[in-house]
Each structure stands twice: as structure tokens, then as C-alpha cells.
Amino acid sequence: MDLTPGLRRIRAADLGDVGEETQLVARIRAEIAARGPMTFARFMELALYDPEWGYYRSAEPRPGRDGDFLTAPESHPIFGWTLAVQLAELWDLLERPPRFVVREHGAGAGALAAATLDGLRRSGSSLLDVVRWEPVEIEPRREVAFGQHLETAGFGDQTGPPGEEPVVGVVLANEVLDALPTHRVTASDGVLREVLVGWSGDRGFHDVVAAPSTDAIAARLEAEGIQLRDGQRAEVCLAIDPWLARAARGLRRGVLLAVDYGAAASELYDPARRPLGTLRAYLRHTVHDDLYGHLGRQDLTAHVDVTAVERAAADAGLDHLGVTTQAEFLAALGAGELLRSMQDDPATTLQDYLAARAALGRMLDPAVTGRFRVMAFGRDLPAGAALTGLAGFADSP
């Protein structure tokens, strides 16, 4: 999502008409009443993915200009046009298999798929003749919207539901990992504690500090060499491991590519940089820190632990290809040249060009989304295979 500087802190008065999903509030309150305070991971799971009232199960637009946040693919097709260059190169590295599948997790309404396929069409790549785009979505209505979008864009024959078999091609996740349910932790007198979610009639949902709900939290931090300072707040996303395991099982040969905002553990847990952690809520293109408000109607996200992703990918049997920034990835693949080529296209208006230039500027700007991490892992690639998008390899904070 676009983390543009200047996003204002939200005020309650600004959101008087947003409200909340009252049935979801009642469901979470009932679970707390029956079982006691819940982990924030459980709270986040219900807030975002509850089958009836979760934020990502709504028919309302989520990413996009009419939603609550804007990802790079929604901001302009130039992101997808550039990704198309990388896909075409990978197809060549794999010796042009007759079927090349992109299995996209969190595909939404198809903005990235349509733009990337359009990029292949614009470049005249033969990959367009054999590529198939498979959306992986938790909400069936999103799959329908995805199919309709690609049909309208002229790519109806290039898409369909994900199959059962692992694919040759790419498993793709753009801004998916940041929304996985995460635990909240802190430290007191040198002892690791977990921040749970409680409920009371006078306070509503509130923090409850208790012993960790699972030894896996301490094990993760210890494995990464992290010791929290007293009073420091942070997040530990244990859901990364099962997600990577499932996604990797879907790849027979090719690359798993994840793009998200995050950092290596040493940076992510630096108390000087992030003393209060990274959990934030997004609503109407505004970032705020009221994590318990507007349940079911606002997004909740946390920065991705790149070190944990790398470990999980290795455990899933994938080879580490590299981690770079979104800015380096797009620049290495020629995003600037694609922008300049628009000037030579008689169909491009000045307004079109200026919109593309502004969007690309945000994608490359480290103060906006340019510092997003592009994480690439391979399986059964030819010896010595290298991806051009990783030419600006930045495997460090």
C-alpha cells in the first residue's frame, strides 16, 4: 500500500460514519467471555478473515482508489508492465515450457494480472500465448471480480481457478504477508510477555499483558538473536511459516516472489527505530493506530520479518535467490525505459504520461514504497540462473 508521507493521523470525528460490524464485535466479545483474553493474532484473524464479517470478506472495495489503501499495481499499470519483463526472462530461463502459470495469492480484482498481461502484449512476448494466471483468494466474490476484470481487458482465455497440481512458473504474493495474523509482544524486567486482547464494559477492547501463549514466540526471537528492551512493543508473525509451506507446495519449478513492506529482524526489532512496533490500521487512505476501532471495516497490517520469511522458505525447500528493494527491482527491469517509451507512443496523452511518472516516482521513492522488499526464492532453476530484477541485490536493511 502507498505509505505516502503526510498521511494524517485519523481523528474520531473524521470517521463518524464508518462504524463497525456489530455482529463481529459480538462474536469476538463472546469468545473472550468464554475463553478469556485472546491473542492479537486471533483477534486479527477474526477482524480480517471472519467468514461473515471480516474485513477481507466484504463485497466492498479494499485496495484501490475507492477503497482504504492503494497498492502499486492499483496506482498504475507500469508496475505490471515491469513485472512482465521479469516473467518473460524467467520463462526463457526455464527453456520456454509450453505452459507457464502465475499463481497469485491475494489477487484482488485483477489489477496486477491485467497490467502484467498487458505488458506482455505491449512487448510482443510469446509468453502471452502460453501463460495462465490463477487467482488465489479467500473470498469467492473477489474471484468473480477478477475474472470479469480480465475478460474486460481481453485476457479471459488466460485465467482460471487454481488447479490441484504444483505449477511451473511463479507463485506471487504482492502485499499479502503484512496482513497475516500476528502476535504482539513486549518485555518487562527482562521477561518476554505477550499483549493479549481483553474486553470490559467500561473500557471496550483493551490490552492485557500476560505470559506468552506459545513457546514458539520466544523461540522465533531467540533464533533471530532478538532481545526486546523493557517497555518495547513488537510483533511476531508465526503465520509466516505455514503460509510459506503451503505456497511453496504450489510450486514445482520456478520462483516464489513476495513483495511487501518489511525488514530483516535486526532492523525490524531495533528499539531505537520502532519502540512501539509496526502494527497499524488503514482506513480511507489514512493510517492510524486505533487497532480496536471500526472492526471489520478497517485493515490491520504489520511489517514483515524478512529474516523469518527466508527461514520459512528454506524450511519449505526453496532456494534463496535474493532480497532487494522495490525501487531496485523496478529500476533493474527497465521501468524508467518503459516510462520514456510512453512519450513515443502517439496514443499517450500528456495527462497519461504525467500520471505514470507520478506513480512510478512513488514506487521508486524510498520514503513511500521504494523500500518495500522484493523476496525471491527458487525451485529447480538451471544452475547459475539469475534474475535481472535482483541485479541491485540489497540483502541488508
C-alpha positions as a Markdown table, in Angstrom:
| # | Residue | x | y | z |
|---|---|---|---|---|
| 1 | Met | 0.0 | 0.0 | 0.0 |
| 2 | Asp | 1.0 | 3.6 | -0.5 |
| 3 | Leu | 2.7 | 4.8 | 2.7 |
| 4 | Thr | 2.9 | 8.4 | 1.4 |
| 5 | Pro | 4.4 | 10.8 | 3.9 |
| 6 | Gly | 1.8 | 13.2 | 5.1 |
| 7 | Leu | -0.9 | 10.6 | 5.6 |
| 8 | Arg | -2.6 | 12.3 | 8.5 |
| 9 | Arg | -3.3 | 10.6 | 11.8 |
| 10 | Ile | -7.0 | 9.9 | 11.9 |
| 11 | Arg | -9.4 | 11.7 | 14.3 |
| 12 | Ala | -12.6 | 10.1 | 15.6 |
| 13 | Ala | -14.6 | 13.0 | 14.2 |
| 14 | Asp | -13.3 | 12.1 | 10.7 |
| 15 | Leu | -14.9 | 8.6 | 10.8 |
| 16 | Gly | -18.2 | 9.2 | 12.5 |
| 17 | Asp | -20.0 | 7.4 | 9.6 |
| 18 | Val | -17.7 | 4.4 | 9.3 |
| 19 | Gly | -19.0 | 2.4 | 12.3 |
| 20 | Glu | -18.2 | -1.2 | 12.8 |
| 21 | Glu | -19.5 | -4.7 | 12.1 |
| 22 | Thr | -21.6 | -5.1 | 15.3 |
| 23 | Gln | -22.0 | -8.9 | 14.7 |
| 24 | Leu | -18.3 | -9.3 | 14.5 |
| 25 | Val | -17.8 | -7.3 | 17.7 |
| 26 | Ala | -20.3 | -9.5 | 19.4 |
| 27 | Arg | -18.6 | -12.6 | 18.2 |
| 28 | Ile | -15.2 | -11.5 | 19.5 |
| 29 | Arg | -16.7 | -10.4 | 22.8 |
| 30 | Ala | -18.4 | -13.8 | 23.2 |
| 31 | Glu | -15.2 | -15.7 | 22.6 |
| 32 | Ile | -13.3 | -13.6 | 25.1 |
| 33 | Ala | -16.1 | -14.1 | 27.7 |
| 34 | Ala | -16.0 | -17.9 | 27.1 |
| 35 | Arg | -12.2 | -18.4 | 27.0 |
| 36 | Gly | -10.6 | -15.3 | 28.5 |
| 37 | Pro | -8.3 | -12.8 | 26.7 |
| 38 | Met | -7.3 | -13.8 | 23.2 |
| 39 | Thr | -4.1 | -13.4 | 21.4 |
| 40 | Phe | -3.9 | -10.4 | 19.0 |
| 41 | Ala | -3.2 | -13.0 | 16.2 |
| 42 | Arg | -6.7 | -14.5 | 16.9 |
| 43 | Phe | -8.3 | -11.0 | 17.1 |
| 44 | Met | -6.6 | -10.0 | 13.8 |
| 45 | Glu | -7.7 | -13.3 | 12.2 |
| 46 | Leu | -11.4 | -12.6 | 13.1 |
| 47 | Ala | -11.2 | -8.9 | 12.3 |
| 48 | Leu | -9.8 | -9.5 | 8.8 |
| 49 | Tyr | -10.9 | -13.0 | 7.8 |
| 50 | Asp | -14.1 | -14.0 | 9.7 |
| 51 | Pro | -16.2 | -15.7 | 7.0 |
| 52 | Glu | -19.2 | -13.5 | 7.5 |
| 53 | Trp | -18.0 | -10.1 | 8.8 |
| 54 | Gly | -14.2 | -10.0 | 8.3 |
| 55 | Tyr | -12.7 | -7.0 | 6.5 |
| 56 | Tyr | -11.4 | -9.1 | 3.6 |
| 57 | Arg | -14.7 | -11.0 | 3.2 |
| 58 | Ser | -16.7 | -7.9 | 2.4 |
| 59 | Ala | -18.1 | -7.0 | -1.0 |
| 60 | Glu | -16.8 | -3.5 | -0.6 |
| 61 | Pro | -13.6 | -2.5 | -2.4 |
| 62 | Arg | -10.5 | -2.8 | -0.2 |
| 63 | Pro | -7.4 | -1.9 | -2.2 |
| 64 | Gly | -7.8 | 0.8 | -4.9 |
| 65 | Arg | -8.7 | 4.4 | -5.1 |
| 66 | Asp | -12.2 | 3.8 | -3.9 |
| 67 | Gly | -11.0 | 1.6 | -1.0 |
| 68 | Asp | -8.9 | 2.1 | 2.1 |
| 69 | Phe | -5.4 | 1.8 | 0.6 |
| 70 | Leu | -3.6 | 1.9 | -2.7 |
| 71 | Thr | -1.0 | -0.8 | -3.7 |
| 72 | Ala | 1.5 | -0.2 | -6.5 |
| 73 | Pro | -0.5 | -2.3 | -9.1 |
| 74 | Glu | -3.6 | -0.2 | -8.5 |
| 75 | Ser | -1.7 | 3.0 | -8.7 |
| 76 | His | -0.6 | 2.5 | -12.3 |
| 77 | Pro | -0.2 | -0.4 | -14.8 |
| 78 | Ile | 3.6 | 0.4 | -15.1 |
| 79 | Phe | 4.2 | -1.8 | -12.2 |
| 80 | Gly | 2.7 | -4.8 | -14.0 |
| 81 | Trp | 4.4 | -3.8 | -17.3 |
| 82 | Thr | 7.7 | -4.0 | -15.5 |
| 83 | Leu | 6.9 | -7.3 | -13.8 |
| 84 | Ala | 6.1 | -8.7 | -17.3 |
| 85 | Val | 9.8 | -8.2 | -18.2 |
| 86 | Gln | 10.8 | -10.4 | -15.3 |
| 87 | Leu | 8.3 | -13.1 | -16.1 |
| 88 | Ala | 9.4 | -13.3 | -19.7 |
| 89 | Glu | 13.0 | -13.6 | -18.6 |
| 90 | Leu | 12.1 | -16.4 | -16.2 |
| 91 | Trp | 10.2 | -18.2 | -19.0 |
| 92 | Asp | 13.3 | -18.1 | -21.1 |
| 93 | Leu | 15.5 | -19.4 | -18.2 |
| 94 | Leu | 13.1 | -22.3 | -17.8 |
| 95 | Glu | 13.5 | -23.1 | -21.5 |
| 96 | Arg | 10.1 | -21.8 | -22.5 |
| 97 | Pro | 7.8 | -24.5 | -21.1 |
| 98 | Pro | 4.5 | -24.9 | -23.1 |
| 99 | Arg | 2.5 | -23.9 | -20.0 |
| 100 | Phe | 3.6 | -21.2 | -17.7 |
| 101 | Val | 1.4 | -20.4 | -14.6 |
| 102 | Val | 1.3 | -17.4 | -12.4 |
| 103 | Arg | -0.5 | -18.3 | -9.2 |
| 104 | Glu | -1.2 | -15.1 | -7.4 |
| 105 | His | -2.2 | -15.0 | -3.8 |
| 106 | Gly | -4.3 | -12.1 | -2.8 |
| 107 | Ala | -5.1 | -11.3 | -6.5 |
| 108 | Gly | -8.0 | -9.0 | -5.6 |
| 109 | Ala | -9.9 | -7.7 | -8.6 |
| 110 | Gly | -7.0 | -8.4 | -11.0 |
| 111 | Ala | -5.2 | -5.1 | -11.3 |
| 112 | Leu | -1.7 | -6.7 | -11.3 |
| 113 | Ala | -2.7 | -9.6 | -13.5 |
| 114 | Ala | -4.3 | -7.4 | -16.2 |
| 115 | Ala | -1.4 | -4.9 | -16.2 |
| 116 | Thr | 1.3 | -7.7 | -16.4 |
| 117 | Leu | -0.5 | -9.5 | -19.2 |
| 118 | Asp | -0.9 | -6.1 | -21.0 |
| 119 | Gly | 2.8 | -5.7 | -20.5 |
| 120 | Leu | 3.5 | -9.0 | -22.3 |
| 121 | Arg | 1.1 | -7.9 | -25.1 |
| 122 | Arg | 2.7 | -4.5 | -25.4 |
| 123 | Ser | 6.2 | -6.0 | -25.7 |
| 124 | Gly | 5.1 | -8.7 | -28.2 |
| 125 | Ser | 6.3 | -11.5 | -25.9 |
| 126 | Ser | 5.4 | -15.1 | -27.0 |
| 127 | Leu | 4.9 | -15.9 | -23.3 |
| 128 | Leu | 1.4 | -14.4 | -23.7 |
| 129 | Asp | 0.5 | -17.4 | -25.8 |
| 130 | Val | 1.2 | -19.9 | -23.0 |
| 131 | Val | 0.7 | -18.1 | -19.7 |
| 132 | Arg | -2.2 | -18.8 | -17.4 |
| 133 | Trp | -3.0 | -16.6 | -14.4 |
| 134 | Glu | -4.6 | -18.3 | -11.4 |
| 135 | Pro | -6.0 | -16.1 | -8.6 |
| 136 | Val | -5.9 | -17.4 | -5.0 |
| 137 | Glu | -8.5 | -15.6 | -3.0 |
| 138 | Ile | -10.3 | -16.3 | 0.3 |
| 139 | Glu | -13.5 | -14.5 | -0.9 |
| 140 | Pro | -15.3 | -16.1 | -3.9 |
| 141 | Arg | -16.7 | -12.7 | -4.9 |
| 142 | Arg | -13.2 | -11.5 | -5.5 |
| 143 | Glu | -12.5 | -14.4 | -7.8 |
| 144 | Val | -15.6 | -13.4 | -9.8 |
| 145 | Ala | -14.5 | -9.8 | -10.0 |
| 146 | Phe | -11.0 | -10.9 | -11.0 |
| 147 | Gly | -12.4 | -13.0 | -13.9 |
| 148 | Gln | -14.6 | -10.1 | -15.0 |
| 149 | His | -11.7 | -7.7 | -15.0 |
| 150 | Leu | -9.5 | -9.9 | -17.1 |
| 151 | Glu | -12.4 | -10.6 | -19.5 |
| 152 | Thr | -12.9 | -6.9 | -20.0 |
| 153 | Ala | -9.2 | -6.4 | -20.5 |
| 154 | Gly | -9.1 | -9.1 | -23.2 |
| 155 | Phe | -7.4 | -11.8 | -21.2 |
| 156 | Gly | -10.3 | -14.0 | -20.3 |
| 157 | Asp | -8.7 | -17.0 | -22.0 |
| 158 | Gln | -5.5 | -16.6 | -19.9 |
| 159 | Thr | -7.1 | -17.1 | -16.5 |
| 160 | Gly | -9.0 | -19.7 | -14.5 |
| 161 | Pro | -9.2 | -21.1 | -10.9 |
| 162 | Pro | -6.1 | -22.6 | -9.4 |
| 163 | Gly | -5.5 | -26.3 | -10.1 |
| 164 | Glu | -4.5 | -29.0 | -7.7 |
| 165 | Glu | -1.1 | -29.6 | -9.1 |
| 166 | Pro | 2.1 | -27.6 | -8.4 |
| 167 | Val | 2.9 | -25.2 | -11.2 |
| 168 | Val | 5.8 | -24.4 | -13.4 |
| 169 | Gly | 6.1 | -20.6 | -13.3 |
| 170 | Val | 5.6 | -18.2 | -10.5 |
| 171 | Val | 3.9 | -18.1 | -7.1 |
| 172 | Leu | 3.3 | -14.5 | -6.5 |
| 173 | Ala | 2.2 | -12.5 | -3.4 |
| 174 | Asn | 2.1 | -8.7 | -3.5 |
| 175 | Glu | 1.3 | -7.2 | -0.1 |
| 176 | Val | -0.1 | -10.4 | 1.4 |
| 177 | Leu | 2.3 | -11.3 | 4.2 |
| 178 | Asp | 1.7 | -8.0 | 6.0 |
| 179 | Ala | -1.9 | -8.9 | 6.7 |
| 180 | Leu | -1.2 | -12.4 | 8.2 |
| 181 | Pro | -2.3 | -12.5 | 11.8 |
| 182 | Thr | 0.4 | -11.6 | 14.2 |
| 183 | His | 1.2 | -11.9 | 17.9 |
| 184 | Arg | 2.0 | -8.7 | 19.9 |
| 185 | Val | 4.8 | -8.9 | 22.5 |
| 186 | Thr | 6.6 | -6.7 | 25.0 |
| 187 | Ala | 9.2 | -7.1 | 27.7 |
| 188 | Ser | 9.1 | -6.3 | 31.5 |
| 189 | Asp | 12.1 | -6.7 | 33.8 |
| 190 | Gly | 13.8 | -8.6 | 31.1 |
| 191 | Val | 11.0 | -11.1 | 30.7 |
| 192 | Leu | 9.1 | -11.6 | 27.5 |
| 193 | Arg | 5.4 | -11.0 | 27.7 |
| 194 | Glu | 2.5 | -11.2 | 25.3 |
| 195 | Val | -0.1 | -8.5 | 24.7 |
| 196 | Leu | -3.5 | -10.1 | 24.6 |
| 197 | Val | -6.9 | -8.6 | 23.9 |
| 198 | Gly | -9.5 | -8.3 | 26.7 |
| 199 | Trp | -12.9 | -6.8 | 26.9 |
| 200 | Ser | -14.7 | -4.9 | 29.7 |
| 201 | Gly | -17.9 | -2.9 | 29.6 |
| 202 | Asp | -16.3 | 0.4 | 30.5 |
| 203 | Arg | -13.1 | 0.0 | 28.5 |
| 204 | Gly | -14.2 | -2.0 | 25.5 |
| 205 | Phe | -11.4 | -4.0 | 23.8 |
| 206 | His | -8.1 | -3.3 | 25.6 |
| 207 | Asp | -4.6 | -4.7 | 26.0 |
| 208 | Val | -3.9 | -7.4 | 28.6 |
| 209 | Val | -0.3 | -8.2 | 29.3 |
| 210 | Ala | 0.3 | -11.9 | 30.2 |
| 211 | Ala | 2.7 | -14.8 | 29.7 |
| 212 | Pro | 3.3 | -15.8 | 26.1 |
| 213 | Ser | 0.6 | -18.1 | 24.7 |
| 214 | Thr | 3.1 | -20.3 | 23.0 |
| 215 | Asp | 6.8 | -21.1 | 23.4 |
| 216 | Ala | 7.1 | -20.6 | 19.6 |
| 217 | Ile | 7.2 | -16.8 | 20.2 |
| 218 | Ala | 10.3 | -16.9 | 22.3 |
| 219 | Ala | 11.9 | -19.5 | 20.0 |
| 220 | Arg | 11.5 | -17.2 | 17.0 |
| 221 | Leu | 13.1 | -14.2 | 18.7 |
| 222 | Glu | 15.9 | -16.3 | 20.1 |
| 223 | Ala | 16.6 | -17.8 | 16.7 |
| 224 | Glu | 16.9 | -14.3 | 15.3 |
| 225 | Gly | 19.1 | -13.1 | 18.1 |
| 226 | Ile | 16.5 | -10.6 | 19.3 |
| 227 | Gln | 16.2 | -9.4 | 22.9 |
| 228 | Leu | 13.4 | -6.8 | 23.5 |
| 229 | Arg | 14.1 | -3.9 | 25.8 |
| 230 | Asp | 11.8 | -3.3 | 28.7 |
| 231 | Gly | 8.7 | -1.5 | 27.5 |
| 232 | Gln | 9.4 | -2.2 | 23.9 |
| 233 | Arg | 6.5 | -3.4 | 21.8 |
| 234 | Ala | 6.8 | -5.6 | 18.7 |
| 235 | Glu | 5.1 | -8.2 | 16.6 |
| 236 | Val | 5.9 | -11.9 | 16.0 |
| 237 | Cys | 4.1 | -13.4 | 13.0 |
| 238 | Leu | 4.1 | -17.2 | 13.4 |
| 239 | Ala | 1.7 | -17.5 | 10.5 |
| 240 | Ile | 4.6 | -16.9 | 8.0 |
| 241 | Asp | 5.8 | -20.5 | 8.3 |
| 242 | Pro | 2.6 | -22.3 | 7.4 |
| 243 | Trp | 1.8 | -19.8 | 4.7 |
| 244 | Leu | 5.2 | -20.3 | 3.1 |
| 245 | Ala | 4.9 | -24.0 | 3.4 |
| 246 | Arg | 1.5 | -24.0 | 1.6 |
| 247 | Ala | 2.6 | -21.6 | -1.1 |
| 248 | Ala | 5.8 | -23.5 | -1.7 |
| 249 | Arg | 3.9 | -26.7 | -2.2 |
| 250 | Gly | 2.2 | -25.0 | -5.1 |
| 251 | Leu | 5.5 | -24.5 | -7.0 |
| 252 | Arg | 7.0 | -27.4 | -8.9 |
| 253 | Arg | 9.6 | -25.4 | -10.8 |
| 254 | Gly | 10.2 | -21.7 | -11.0 |
| 255 | Val | 10.1 | -18.7 | -8.5 |
| 256 | Leu | 8.2 | -17.7 | -5.4 |
| 257 | Leu | 8.1 | -13.9 | -5.5 |
| 258 | Ala | 6.8 | -11.9 | -2.5 |
| 259 | Val | 6.7 | -8.1 | -2.3 |
| 260 | Asp | 5.9 | -6.3 | 0.9 |
| 261 | Tyr | 7.0 | -3.7 | 3.4 |
| 262 | Gly | 9.3 | -5.1 | 6.0 |
| 263 | Ala | 12.9 | -5.6 | 7.0 |
| 264 | Ala | 15.5 | -8.0 | 8.4 |
| 265 | Ala | 14.9 | -8.9 | 12.0 |
| 266 | Ser | 17.9 | -6.8 | 13.2 |
| 267 | Glu | 16.2 | -3.7 | 11.8 |
| 268 | Leu | 12.6 | -4.7 | 12.4 |
| 269 | Tyr | 13.2 | -5.1 | 16.1 |
| 270 | Asp | 15.5 | -2.2 | 16.6 |
| 271 | Pro | 14.1 | -0.3 | 19.7 |
| 272 | Ala | 15.5 | 3.0 | 18.5 |
| 273 | Arg | 13.7 | 2.8 | 15.2 |
| 274 | Arg | 10.4 | 1.0 | 16.2 |
| 275 | Pro | 10.0 | 1.1 | 20.0 |
| 276 | Leu | 6.2 | 0.6 | 19.7 |
| 277 | Gly | 6.2 | -2.0 | 16.9 |
| 278 | Thr | 4.7 | -1.6 | 13.4 |
| 279 | Leu | 1.0 | -2.6 | 13.7 |
| 280 | Arg | -1.2 | -0.1 | 12.1 |
| 281 | Ala | -4.8 | 0.3 | 10.8 |
| 282 | Tyr | -5.7 | 1.6 | 7.3 |
| 283 | Leu | -9.0 | 3.3 | 6.6 |
| 284 | Arg | -9.9 | 5.7 | 3.8 |
| 285 | His | -6.3 | 6.0 | 2.7 |
| 286 | Thr | -5.3 | 7.1 | 6.2 |
| 287 | Val | -3.0 | 5.4 | 8.6 |
| 288 | His | -3.8 | 5.3 | 12.4 |
| 289 | Asp | -3.1 | 3.3 | 15.5 |
| 290 | Asp | -6.6 | 2.5 | 16.9 |
| 291 | Leu | -6.3 | -1.2 | 16.4 |
| 292 | Tyr | -9.6 | -1.9 | 18.1 |
| 293 | Gly | -11.8 | 0.5 | 16.3 |
| 294 | His | -14.0 | 0.0 | 13.2 |
| 295 | Leu | -13.9 | -3.7 | 13.4 |
| 296 | Gly | -14.5 | -5.4 | 10.1 |
| 297 | Arg | -14.2 | -2.1 | 8.3 |
| 298 | Gln | -10.5 | -1.3 | 8.5 |
| 299 | Asp | -7.4 | -3.1 | 7.5 |
| 300 | Leu | -4.8 | -4.2 | 10.1 |
| 301 | Thr | -1.1 | -4.7 | 9.0 |
| 302 | Ala | 2.3 | -5.2 | 10.4 |
| 303 | His | 5.8 | -5.0 | 8.8 |
| 304 | Val | 7.1 | -8.3 | 7.5 |
| 305 | Asp | 10.0 | -10.0 | 9.2 |
| 306 | Val | 12.2 | -10.8 | 6.2 |
| 307 | Thr | 14.5 | -13.0 | 8.2 |
| 308 | Ala | 11.6 | -15.2 | 9.2 |
| 309 | Val | 10.4 | -15.4 | 5.6 |
| 310 | Glu | 13.9 | -16.5 | 4.5 |
| 311 | Arg | 14.0 | -19.2 | 7.2 |
| 312 | Ala | 10.5 | -20.4 | 6.3 |
| 313 | Ala | 11.3 | -20.6 | 2.6 |
| 314 | Ala | 14.4 | -22.6 | 3.3 |
| 315 | Asp | 12.4 | -25.0 | 5.5 |
| 316 | Ala | 9.9 | -25.3 | 2.6 |
| 317 | Gly | 12.8 | -26.5 | 0.3 |
| 318 | Leu | 13.2 | -23.3 | -1.7 |
| 319 | Asp | 16.5 | -21.8 | -2.7 |
| 320 | His | 17.3 | -18.2 | -1.6 |
| 321 | Leu | 17.7 | -16.1 | -4.8 |
| 322 | Gly | 17.9 | -12.7 | -3.2 |
| 323 | Val | 16.1 | -9.9 | -1.4 |
| 324 | Thr | 16.1 | -6.4 | -2.9 |
| 325 | Thr | 14.1 | -3.3 | -2.7 |
| 326 | Gln | 11.1 | -2.5 | -4.9 |
| 327 | Ala | 13.0 | 0.5 | -6.3 |
| 328 | Glu | 16.0 | -1.6 | -7.3 |
| 329 | Phe | 13.8 | -4.3 | -8.7 |
| 330 | Leu | 11.8 | -2.0 | -10.9 |
| 331 | Ala | 14.8 | 0.0 | -12.0 |
| 332 | Ala | 16.8 | -3.1 | -12.9 |
| 333 | Leu | 14.0 | -4.3 | -15.1 |
| 334 | Gly | 13.8 | -1.0 | -17.0 |
| 335 | Ala | 10.8 | 0.8 | -15.5 |
| 336 | Gly | 12.4 | 4.1 | -16.5 |
| 337 | Glu | 12.7 | 3.0 | -20.1 |
| 338 | Leu | 9.1 | 1.9 | -20.1 |
| 339 | Leu | 8.1 | 5.3 | -18.9 |
| 340 | Arg | 10.2 | 7.0 | -21.6 |
| 341 | Ser | 8.6 | 4.8 | -24.2 |
| 342 | Met | 5.2 | 6.2 | -23.4 |
| 343 | Gln | 6.4 | 9.6 | -24.7 |
| 344 | Asp | 7.0 | 8.0 | -28.2 |
| 345 | Asp | 3.5 | 6.4 | -28.2 |
| 346 | Pro | 1.1 | 8.7 | -30.1 |
| 347 | Ala | -1.8 | 7.2 | -28.1 |
| 348 | Thr | -0.3 | 8.6 | -24.8 |
| 349 | Thr | -1.7 | 11.9 | -23.7 |
| 350 | Leu | 0.2 | 14.4 | -21.6 |
| 351 | Gln | -2.1 | 13.5 | -18.7 |
| 352 | Asp | -1.4 | 9.8 | -19.1 |
| 353 | Tyr | 2.3 | 10.4 | -19.1 |
| 354 | Leu | 2.3 | 12.7 | -16.0 |
| 355 | Ala | 0.1 | 10.1 | -14.1 |
| 356 | Ala | 2.5 | 7.3 | -15.0 |
| 357 | Arg | 5.5 | 9.4 | -14.0 |
| 358 | Ala | 4.0 | 10.4 | -10.7 |
| 359 | Ala | 3.0 | 6.8 | -9.9 |
| 360 | Leu | 6.4 | 5.4 | -10.8 |
| 361 | Gly | 8.0 | 8.1 | -8.7 |
| 362 | Arg | 6.1 | 6.8 | -5.6 |
| 363 | Met | 7.1 | 3.2 | -6.4 |
| 364 | Leu | 10.8 | 4.2 | -6.5 |
| 365 | Asp | 10.8 | 6.7 | -3.7 |
| 366 | Pro | 12.3 | 5.1 | -0.5 |
| 367 | Ala | 10.1 | 7.4 | 1.6 |
| 368 | Val | 7.0 | 5.9 | 0.0 |
| 369 | Thr | 7.1 | 2.3 | -1.3 |
| 370 | Gly | 10.5 | 2.2 | -2.9 |
| 371 | Arg | 11.9 | 0.5 | 0.3 |
| 372 | Phe | 9.4 | -2.4 | 0.1 |
| 373 | Arg | 11.2 | -5.7 | 0.0 |
| 374 | Val | 11.1 | -8.0 | -3.0 |
| 375 | Met | 11.9 | -11.5 | -1.8 |
| 376 | Ala | 12.7 | -14.2 | -4.4 |
| 377 | Phe | 13.1 | -17.9 | -3.8 |
| 378 | Gly | 13.5 | -20.6 | -6.5 |
| 379 | Arg | 13.0 | -24.3 | -7.1 |
| 380 | Asp | 14.7 | -26.4 | -9.7 |
| 381 | Leu | 16.1 | -23.5 | -11.6 |
| 382 | Pro | 19.0 | -24.0 | -14.1 |
| 383 | Ala | 22.5 | -23.8 | -12.4 |
| 384 | Gly | 23.7 | -20.2 | -12.3 |
| 385 | Ala | 20.3 | -18.8 | -13.2 |
| 386 | Ala | 20.0 | -15.1 | -12.2 |
| 387 | Leu | 17.0 | -12.8 | -12.3 |
| 388 | Thr | 17.6 | -9.3 | -13.7 |
| 389 | Gly | 15.2 | -7.8 | -11.1 |
| 390 | Leu | 17.7 | -8.9 | -8.4 |
| 391 | Ala | 20.7 | -7.1 | -10.1 |
| 392 | Gly | 20.5 | -4.4 | -7.5 |
| 393 | Phe | 20.7 | -7.1 | -4.7 |
| 394 | Ala | 20.1 | -5.4 | -1.4 |
| 395 | Asp | 20.1 | -8.3 | 1.1 |
| 396 | Ser | 20.5 | -5.9 | 4.0 |
| 397 | Pro | 18.4 | -3.2 | 5.7 |
